[in-house]
Amino acid sequence: AEAEASEPVEEVKEFSGSVMRKVTALTKKRAFATIQIVAKAMLEGEQYLIYSELAKRLEMPNQTGQGLGAILDEATCMCVDYKLPDVSSVVVTKESVEIGVPFPSLNSFEDGVWPLTGLSIDDVPGEQLRVREFDWLAVRSLGISKSHLPQP
């Protein structure tokens, strides 16, 4: 906790003009933080985040990844609202990483389609690539700058 207090933190709560949905303030805050976490991870060269790793980075009480559904759904909706690649596509199961095909939980799909976006299961790898290649530094409201990233 001491180390955290000494580091300057630029806190950004949400996108301005966010569309109102029936989610709690905490879910909305964690959804925005999810976008920030994934964006920074992609800028640092990570290819994906396992659910439990995202839970840890969000400092959730249960760090297994259980309970991320509503948060990831809201993050997806925010990405759609602001025409950003869907960050939830790179939040994947440990099992999928172990078999070499990082993929979100198949429970996220209904009849092979992501209900919130209409993205088909076959289009997920393309969406993951969009997330990895997107210029997240250009999204100023995320509060990420080159100074937040490790220097080569």
C-alpha positions as a Python dict, from the first residue, in 0.01 Angstrom:
ca = {
    (1, 'A'): (0, 0, 0),
    (2, 'E'): (292, 236, 68),
    (3, 'A'): (429, 196, -285),
    (4, 'E'): (87, 278, -431),
    (5, 'A'): (61, 599, -233),
    (6, 'S'): (394, 727, -366),
    (7, 'E'): (305, 682, -732),
    (8, 'P'): (107, 959, -902),
    (9, 'V'): (-221, 819, -1029),
    (10, 'E'): (-426, 987, -1295),
    (11, 'E'): (-776, 861, -1229),
    (12, 'V'): (-1029, 869, -1508),
    (13, 'K'): (-1376, 763, -1403),
    (14, 'E'): (-1552, 703, -1736),
    (15, 'F'): (-1601, 827, -2087),
    (16, 'S'): (-1778, 1161, -2101),
    (17, 'G'): (-2135, 1129, -2219),
    (18, 'S'): (-2157, 757, -2143),
    (19, 'V'): (-2487, 601, -2240),
    (20, 'M'): (-2698, 523, -1934),
    (21, 'R'): (-2755, 151, -1873),
    (22, 'K'): (-2887, -29, -1571),
    (23, 'V'): (-2556, -115, -1410),
    (24, 'T'): (-2419, -24, -1072),
    (25, 'A'): (-2168, 256, -1036),
    (26, 'L'): (-1907, -2, -928),
    (27, 'T'): (-1969, -217, -1236),
    (28, 'K'): (-1941, 90, -1458),
    (29, 'K'): (-1617, 197, -1287),
    (30, 'R'): (-1470, -154, -1318),
    (31, 'A'): (-1580, -177, -1684),
    (32, 'F'): (-1395, 145, -1765),
    (33, 'A'): (-1094, 21, -1567),
    (34, 'T'): (-1111, -302, -1771),
    (35, 'I'): (-1079, -104, -2092),
    (36, 'Q'): (-782, 85, -1946),
    (37, 'I'): (-616, -236, -1823),
    (38, 'V'): (-663, -419, -2153),
    (39, 'A'): (-552, -117, -2357),
    (40, 'K'): (-235, -79, -2152),
    (41, 'A'): (-167, -454, -2169),
    (42, 'M'): (-197, -446, -2549),
    (43, 'L'): (32, -142, -2571),
    (44, 'E'): (285, -334, -2359),
    (45, 'G'): (274, -625, -2604),
    (46, 'E'): (53, -868, -2416),
    (47, 'Q'): (-164, -1078, -2645),
    (48, 'Y'): (-446, -1157, -2401),
    (49, 'L'): (-546, -1152, -2034),
    (50, 'I'): (-674, -1458, -1850),
    (51, 'Y'): (-993, -1390, -1651),
    (52, 'S'): (-818, -1437, -1316),
    (53, 'E'): (-539, -1196, -1418),
    (54, 'L'): (-795, -930, -1506),
    (55, 'A'): (-966, -984, -1169),
    (56, 'K'): (-631, -934, -994),
    (57, 'R'): (-555, -617, -1190),
    (58, 'L'): (-903, -486, -1105),
    (59, 'E'): (-822, -565, -740),
    (60, 'M'): (-1145, -762, -705),
    (61, 'P'): (-1205, -949, -380),
    (62, 'N'): (-1254, -1277, -571),
    (63, 'Q'): (-954, -1303, -800),
    (64, 'T'): (-1054, -1627, -972),
    (65, 'G'): (-1230, -1441, -1252),
    (66, 'Q'): (-1575, -1536, -1125),
    (67, 'G'): (-1806, -1235, -1128),
    (68, 'L'): (-1650, -1062, -1428),
    (69, 'G'): (-1951, -1120, -1655),
    (70, 'A'): (-2140, -796, -1588),
    (71, 'I'): (-1815, -597, -1592),
    (72, 'L'): (-1707, -740, -1928),
    (73, 'D'): (-2059, -692, -2068),
    (74, 'E'): (-2049, -324, -1971),
    (75, 'A'): (-1696, -288, -2110),
    (76, 'T'): (-1823, -437, -2437),
    (77, 'C'): (-2114, -191, -2442),
    (78, 'M'): (-1877, 101, -2378),
    (79, 'C'): (-1654, -19, -2664),
    (80, 'V'): (-1956, -36, -2895),
    (81, 'D'): (-2076, 309, -2785),
    (82, 'Y'): (-1737, 464, -2860),
    (83, 'K'): (-1659, 255, -3170),
    (84, 'L'): (-1361, 88, -3005),
    (85, 'P'): (-1252, -271, -3060),
    (86, 'D'): (-1416, -501, -2805),
    (87, 'V'): (-1160, -549, -2527),
    (88, 'S'): (-1351, -845, -2385),
    (89, 'S'): (-1244, -1050, -2688),
    (90, 'V'): (-889, -1073, -2548),
    (91, 'V'): (-1000, -1173, -2197),
    (92, 'V'): (-969, -1548, -2223),
    (93, 'T'): (-987, -1875, -2033),
    (94, 'K'): (-678, -2037, -1887),
    (95, 'E'): (-777, -2362, -2060),
    (96, 'S'): (-780, -2197, -2403),
    (97, 'V'): (-430, -2059, -2343),
    (98, 'E'): (-309, -2402, -2234),
    (99, 'I'): (-421, -2554, -2566),
    (100, 'G'): (-265, -2266, -2761),
    (101, 'V'): (-582, -2091, -2878),
    (102, 'P'): (-654, -1799, -2642),
    (103, 'F'): (-1032, -1756, -2650),
    (104, 'P'): (-1308, -1610, -2432),
    (105, 'S'): (-1539, -1842, -2243),
    (106, 'L'): (-1771, -2027, -2478),
    (107, 'N'): (-2044, -1952, -2223),
    (108, 'S'): (-2028, -1592, -2352),
    (109, 'F'): (-2186, -1703, -2679),
    (110, 'E'): (-2544, -1793, -2765),
    (111, 'D'): (-2581, -2009, -3076),
    (112, 'G'): (-2228, -1912, -3183),
    (113, 'V'): (-2287, -1538, -3149),
    (114, 'W'): (-2188, -1282, -2887),
    (115, 'P'): (-2532, -1145, -2795),
    (116, 'L'): (-2420, -790, -2710),
    (117, 'T'): (-2246, -726, -3041),
    (118, 'G'): (-2362, -992, -3283),
    (119, 'L'): (-1999, -1099, -3332),
    (120, 'S'): (-1985, -1459, -3448),
    (121, 'I'): (-1755, -1704, -3277),
    (122, 'D'): (-1558, -1733, -3604),
    (123, 'D'): (-1492, -1357, -3605),
    (124, 'V'): (-1336, -1346, -3256),
    (125, 'P'): (-975, -1390, -3378),
    (126, 'G'): (-1021, -1089, -3608),
    (127, 'E'): (-1162, -881, -3323),
    (128, 'Q'): (-873, -987, -3100),
    (129, 'L'): (-633, -863, -3369),
    (130, 'R'): (-819, -529, -3386),
    (131, 'V'): (-780, -493, -3008),
    (132, 'R'): (-407, -570, -3027),
    (133, 'E'): (-338, -334, -3318),
    (134, 'F'): (-561, -45, -3212),
    (135, 'D'): (-399, 291, -3125),
    (136, 'W'): (-512, 303, -2762),
    (137, 'L'): (-292, 607, -2696),
    (138, 'A'): (-524, 805, -2924),
    (139, 'V'): (-816, 749, -2683),
    (140, 'R'): (-731, 1039, -2455),
    (141, 'S'): (-1011, 972, -2206),
    (142, 'L'): (-835, 647, -2106),
    (143, 'G'): (-559, 854, -1948),
    (144, 'I'): (-280, 636, -2090),
    (145, 'S'): (34, 801, -2221),
    (146, 'K'): (369, 675, -2341),
    (147, 'S'): (509, 767, -1999),
    (148, 'H'): (282, 498, -1846),
    (149, 'L'): (448, 232, -2059),
    (150, 'P'): (779, 53, -2000),
    (151, 'Q'): (1064, 211, -2192),
    (152, 'P'): (1266, -14, -2429),
}
